[in-house]
Amino acid sequence: MKKFSAPDTYVIIFFVVLLAFGLSWIIPQGNFETKTIIYEQNGKKIEKTVLNPESFSYKNEGSENRGTSFFGEGGEPGFLNYVFDGIVSGDKWSSAVGVIAFILVIGGAFGIILKTGAIETGINVLITKTRGNEILLLPIMFFIFSLGGAVFGMGEEAIAFSMILIPMVIALGYDSITGIMITLVATQIGFATSWMNPFSVGIAQGIAEVPVMSGSFFRIIMWIVFTIIGMTYTFYYARKIKKIPDLSLSHESDEYFRNDFKRPEVLNHKLSIGDYLILLTIFLSIVWIIYGVMFRGYYIPEIATQFFVMGLVSGIIAVIFKLNDMKINDIAEGFRNGAKDLLGAAMIVGMAKGIVIILGGDDPATPSVLNTILYNIGSTVAIFPVVISAWFMYVFQSIFNFFIVSGSGQAALTMPLMAPLADLAGVERQIAVLAFQLGDGFTNLIVPTSASLMGCLGVARLNWVQWAKFQFKFQILLFLLGSLFVIVGVIIGLN
């Protein structure tokens, strides 16, 4: 029998787009009127444009539904130009073009840093210093990244850090899946269970008209439980892989990194003044990024600039101290090769956005199939008993995250509908927020439309199907635990 060949991520997205194209001809388009709400967060008044849940109407009601065209003309979206339309959609603060640029810039920046050899040398020194105790690094890193996701909504930044930590854990005898677990998975667990994330729970609570950052004690307990479970799962998985490396689904693709660390110039190189300066540059840049996000409100454009500065300064240091015999042109070459390595992941972000465009877009005021799905599925929530209604909110948010993976974007689109429906179902609005944040955060770990996930997989040179095979069991565990916390929240009357 011929060996089964798993479909490429591009192929999977193409067939999802094909399904969306078919749905556009079956499901009528609908839209909402919008309104501006004002809420207070950290002493600041924030304005947000959201949909009016009572204003839904169908486009051309009573007439024949006309779906997305096969070949878009005159700037109109079409099935065959979903790639182009997806890539150029949005702006520099959002998906897709902003996230694509972000991925390419940080890929280029780390391409420069990796070309200096400072990271590889530092990792070899770390291996020597921690020999016998290296597995303790995994839960420590998991905790730090989970805390980052909880405190300031770390998401796409995990792509950059995975470029350092994935080679490190492979050099320590583990695999790239372990590297993704301690970076991306940890951040999303923190993101999903956060008590203070301004980009997720803060916006959702403001829109739902409950006190912003309320219910913190329950959420802190939830974060601790999920973080411990994630750390434990990662610890035992990593220990198993170190004993029997062939059990890893990424064993073949990890050979690229293993060969890199076997090079004589890496094995025999000791940390020089230049290496120390580059490592210091990386550390100071991380501090700068955390400060910018938490206190200056930095987002995609600013963070991309910070990573670019980090790469540029590191390249200049390498040229001055002649690390790896680097010259000025090598800085450009490193940037180009680093961006090239993440080009495939960046393309997937654009293609995934094309799915939403085929369905009519994610603007609540513009007629779309997505608005119709949101309204009709959301409206069924209120017909069930309280506990079941709350659980269906969680299921709905988990599924809807496939289309809108942005936490703030999904909050603005779904919470104005979920909050009043929660009132009708007898569910506390705080529970509706809880269902949103859990559904939004956890499914980012498996949906191929997640920019953070696909970026990290691109760094790891891992196919989405391979990742899904590994992640499936852990995803079920997260879903069941999330369901438990939603039910407990209902029982204790979380408000």
N, C-alpha and C positions, 0 to 999 in steps of 0.2 A: 504493500500500500504506500502511496505517495504520502510524504510528510505534510501535515496540514500547515498552510502558511497563513498566519494571522493577518487580517487586513490592516493596511497602513492607516494612520489617523486621518490622513487626507481623504482616504476612501470612505471611512466611517462618516466624516463630516459631509462629504458629497451626498451620501444617501440620506442623511438627516435633512439636508437642504432639499433634496428631491421630495421627501415626505412633507416638508413645510410648503413646498410649491403646490403639492396636491391639496393640502389643507386650505390653502388660500383660495381655492376654487370651490371648496365645499362649505367652509365656515364663513358666514357673513362678517363683514368688518363693522366694528363699533367704536365709539369714542366717548370720552367723558368731557365735561366742562372742568376747568381748573380754577383753583382759588389759592390765595396766598395766606399762609398761616405764620404766626410769629410765636416763638417759644424762647425760653431763656436757658442758656447752658454756660456754666462757669462764669456767671455774672454778665454774659453778653447776650444781647437779643439777636436771634437768628431768624431770617426769613426763608421760607421754603415754599415753592410752588408745588401743589399736590392736586390730585384729582378730587372732584366732588362725587362721592359714591352714589348719590341719588340722581345724577344727571346723565346716566348712561343711555345711549340711543344708538340704533343701527344706522349705518350709512345706506341711503337709497332703500329704506324699508319698503318691502312689498315688491321690489323689482328684482331682476335676475342678478345674482352675485357675480361680480367680475373679479377674478383673482389676479395674481401677479403675472405679468406677461412672460413669455418664454425668452424673448430677446428684447431687453430694455432699449428704448430709443428716446432721444431727446432728454437725456438725464434721468429718465424714469427707471426704477429698479427692474431687473429681469432675472430669470433663473440662471441664465448663462453668464451673467456678469456679477454673480454674488461675491466672487473673490475681490474684484476691483472695488465694488461698492462697499464691501465690508472693510477693506483696508483704509479707504479714504474717509470713512464715517467718523463722526465725533469731532473733538478738538483736542488741544494739547493737555487738557485736564481729564480726559476720559478715554474710554475705549471707542474706536479701536486705534486710531492714528496716534493718540498720545501714549498708549500702552506699548504699541509697536516701537515707537521712537525710544521709549524708556528701556525696553528690552535690548535694543540694538546698541544704545549708548553704554549701558552697564556691561554688556558683552564686550564691547570695544575696550572699555576702561580696564576690565579684568584681563583682557587679552594682553594689554601692555604689562600689567603686573605679573602675570604668569610668565611672560617672556623674560622678565628680569631674573627669574629663578629664585627669588627671595622666599616665595611661598613654599616651594618644594624643599628648600634648604631648612626653613623654619620647621616644616613638618617632620623632616628627618631628625632634627634636634629634639623635637617634642617626643618622637617615638623612643629615642634613646633615654630621655629623662623619665618617661612614664612607663617604661617597660615593666610589665607584670600588673600594672594598675590602670592600663589605658581604657579598660571597659568602663571605669568610673567616670570618664569624660562624657560618655553618652547621656546618662541621666542629668548631668550638670548642664550640658548644652540644651537638652530638651526643656529643662526648667526655664532657662534664660530666654529661649525663643518663645515658649508659651507665655511667659510674663510679658514679652514684647508685644505679642498679639493681643493680650488682654489690656495692656496699659495704653498703647498708642496705635493699635490696629495694624501692626506689621503684616504685610501681605506680599506685594510684589518685591519688597526688599529681600525676601527669602531667596529669590533667584540669585542675587549678588552673593549672599553669604554661602549659598550652596556651591558656588564656584571655588570657594576655599575649602569647605568642610567635606564635600564629596571626595575629592582626592585624598584628604586627610584620613577619613575613615577607611578608605580602600587600602591606603598604605599601612594602616593599623591592623589589617587583616579582615576587615568586614566587607560590605558591598555598598554600591551606590544607593540601594533602597534604604539602607540604614542611614545614609547621609540625608536622604529626602525626609525620613522620619524625624530626625532631630532638627530639621530646619522647617520645611513647609508644613508638615503634619503638626508639629509643635505650635507653630504660629497660628494655624487655623483652629486648633483646639482652644488656644487662648482667645482668639477672635470670637469664636462661637459661644464661649462661656463667660465673656468679659462682663464686669460690673461697671466699667468706666470708658469703654471704647467710644470715642466721639464720632467715629464714622459709621457705627452700627447701632449699638444700643442707645446711644445718645440721641441720634436722629429719630430712631423708631419711637422712643418714648416721647420726644417732643411732638411728633406727628400724632401719636395716639392720645396726646393731652394727659399724660400722667407725669408726675414730677421727674425731671431728668435726673438720672443716676439713682433713682429709688430702687428698692428691692436688692440693695447691694449685698447684704449678708447672705441671702439665699444664693446669689450668683457667685460669691466668693467660695462658698462651700462647694458649689457645682464645679468651679474652676479647679479647686484642689483635687476633687475626686477624679475628674477627667484627666488632669495632668499626671496624677499618680498612675492611673491606668495606662495612659500613653507611654510613660516612662518605663513601666514594667513590661509592657508588650514589646517595646523596642529593645530593652535589655535582654530579654530571653530570646528574641529573634536573632539579635546580633551574636549572642553567645553560641547559638546553634550554627549560624553561618560560619563563624570562625572555626568551629570544630570540623564541619563538613562543607567546604566552600561550594562544592558542586550542587548543593541544594538551592543555591541562589538563582532566581530567575534572571538576574542581571550578570551572571558569571561571565558570559561571553563578551558582552559589551564593556564590562569593566576591565577587560584585558588592555584596552587603550591606556587607562590610567596606571595599571600595574607596570606596563612596559616603560612608561614615562619615568617612573621612580627607579627603574633598574639601570638608567643611563649612568655611565661612569662619572660624568661631570656633576651629576646630582648626588650620587653616593659618596663621592670624595670631597665634596665642597663643604666648607665650614662657614658659619655666619661671619660676615665681614661688617665693617662700619656701614657700608652701603645697604646691606641686607637689613641691619637694625633700623636704619633710617626709613626704609620702605615699610617695614613692619610697624614702626611708630606712626608713619603717615596713614596707614590703614586704620590703626587704632584711633587716632585723632579724628579721622574722617567719620568713623562710626559714632564717636561722641558728638560730633558736629551734626550728623544726621538725626540722632535721637533728640538733641536739643532743638533742632529746627522743626521737627514734627510736633514735639510736645509743646513748645513755647512760642513758635513763630508761625505755626500753621502750614509748614511746608508740605507740598504734595508732589505729584509726578514731575512737573517741570523742574522744580527746585532740587528734588532728590537726584534726578538725572544729572543735573549740573554738579552736584556735590560728588557723585561718583566719577564724573568726567575729570574734575579737578584732582581727585585722588589718583586716578590713572595717569594723568599728565605729569603731576609732581613726581610720582614713582618712576616714570620713564625718564625724566630729567635727572633724577638721582642716579639711576642706573647708567646713564650716559656719562655723568661726571665721574662716577667711581668704576666705570668700565665693567659692570656686572655682565657676565655672559658676552663680553666684547660688544656691548650694545652701542649703536650709533644713532644719530637723529632719525634716519630713515627707518630704523628698527622700531621706533615708537609708532610710526604710521603703520608699519606692517603688523605689529602686535594688535593695534586697534582694529585694523581691517580683518584679521583672522579671528579675533574675538567676536566681532559683530557677525561674521560669517557663520560661526559655530551656533549662534542663536537665531539665525535667519529663519530656519524651519519653524521654530517655536513662535516667532513673531508672525509668520504667515498664518499659522493656525488661529491666532487671535483675530486676524482679519476675516478669515473664513468663517469662524464661529459667529462673528458679528453679522456676517452675511445671512445666517439663519434667521436672525431677528428682523433683518431688512426684508427678506422674502415674506415674512409674516406681517409686514406693514410697519415695522419699527416699534420703538418702545415709548413713544410720546403719547401720553393719555389723551391729549386733545386731538390727535390725528387718527382717523379711522384705521383700525388694524385688526387682524385676526387675534393678535396677542391680547388686546383689550377685551375682546369678546370672550376668550378663554378665561381671562382673569375674572371677569364679571360673573360668568355662568358657574364656573367651578367654585369661586369664592362664595357665591350666594347659597350654595347647597350646604355650607358649613352649619348654618343656624338651625337646620331641621333635625339635628341629632341631639341626644342627651349631652349634658354639659361636658363630661369627661371625653366622650367620643368627639364632640365638636372641637375641643381643644386639641386633641390628638390629630384630627383631620387638618387643623390649621398648620400643625407641624409638618404633616405629610405634604400638604399643598405648597408650603414655602420651600421644602426640600426639592420638589419637582420643578417649581417655577424658577429655582436658582439655575437650572440648565440654560434658561434663556437670558436671565439678567443676573450675572454673577457679581456685579458691583453691590456691596453692602448698602451704601447710601442710595444707589439707584433703585434697588429692590425695595428699600424702606419707603422711598417716596412714591413708588408705584403701588405697593400692596397694602401698606399700613393704613392709608385713608379708607380702604375698603374693609380691611380686617377689624379695625377698631370698632366701628358701629355694628358690624356683624357679631362681634363678640358680645356686645350689649344685648342683641336680640337672642343670642344663644344662652345668655346667663353666664358667660365666661368673663372673668376679670380682664380688663385691657392689659394689665401687666402680664397675664398669661399669653395674650396675643403677641406681645413683644418678645416674650421668651420663646414662643414657637417660631417667630421670625428669625431671631438670632441663631438658634440651633439649626434650623433648616438652611439658613444662608451659609453658615460657617462650615458645617461638616461635609456637605456635598461638593464644596470647592475642592475636596481631596480626590474626587473621582470623575467629575464631569469634564469632558475634553474641551469645553468652552471656557474653562478657567485659565486666565493668562498666567497666574502664579504657578499653577500645576504644570502647564505645558512648558513654561520657561525652565522650571527645575528639571523636568524630564529631558529637555533639550540639553541642559548642562550635563546631565548624567548619561546622555546618549542612549536613553531608554525609550522603547516604544510604549505608547499608551496602553496597548493591549497587555503587554507584559506587566505593567504597573497595575492595571485593573485586576489581573489574576491574583496578584499579591494583596491588593488593597481590599478586595471584595469581603473577606472575612472580617477584617478590622472595621470596614464600613458598616457591616451589619451590627457589630458590637456597639459602635458609636450611635447608630440609629436606635437600638433597643434601650441603651442607657439614656439617650435623649428623650425617648418616649416615656421612660420611667420618671424623669425629672419633670416633664410636662404634667403627668398624672399626679405626681406628688404636689406640684404647685397648685393644681386645682383642689386637691384634698385639703391642704393646709390653708387655702384661701389667700394665696399670694396676691397682694394688691399694692 
